[in-house]
Amino acid sequence: RNRISKEENLPVYIVASVKTLVQMADYLPETEKELLRIHGFGKVKTERFGAKFLELIQNYIAAYGIESRMIHFKEDKKPRKRKNKG
């Protein structure tokens, strides 16, 4: 995140929030489709930064002989906003 932030001249929180980093570290997404499930990664951010993050994750997985844990990923459920009748 810091390297991308410097390269792009952006604040680190724009590149990825702490929650985003934690989810990536916990679940290790390996594809753009999986990355899109991670908090903070929409289509634009995935297109802009996704390949860099995925390369790091894939290298980490290969170096330590571990597997992605996306099968255990549960997306945050946002409560529906109720419309006031009136």
Residue, then its C-alpha position, 0 to 999 in steps of 0.5 A: r500500500n505504501r509503495i503504491s501510494k508513493e508511486e501514485n502520489l495518493p494518501v495510503y487510505i485511498v489505496a487501501s484502508v486498514k480493513t481492506l488490508v486485514q481482509m486481504a491478509d486474512y483471506l488471500p484473494e487470488t483473482e480479480k473476482e475474489l478481490l472484488r469481494i474484499h471490502g473497499f475493492g470495487k471495479v475501479k480500484t481493482e482495475r487500478f491497483g488489483a494486479k499489484f496486490l494480487e501479485l504480492i498475494q500470489n507470491y506470498i502464497a507460493a513462498y509459504g505453500i499456503e492456500s487462499r482462504m476465500i472459501h471461508f469469506k463472509e461478506d459484511k451484511k449491511p442493514r437495509k435502510r428503512k424508508n419513512k412512510g409519511 
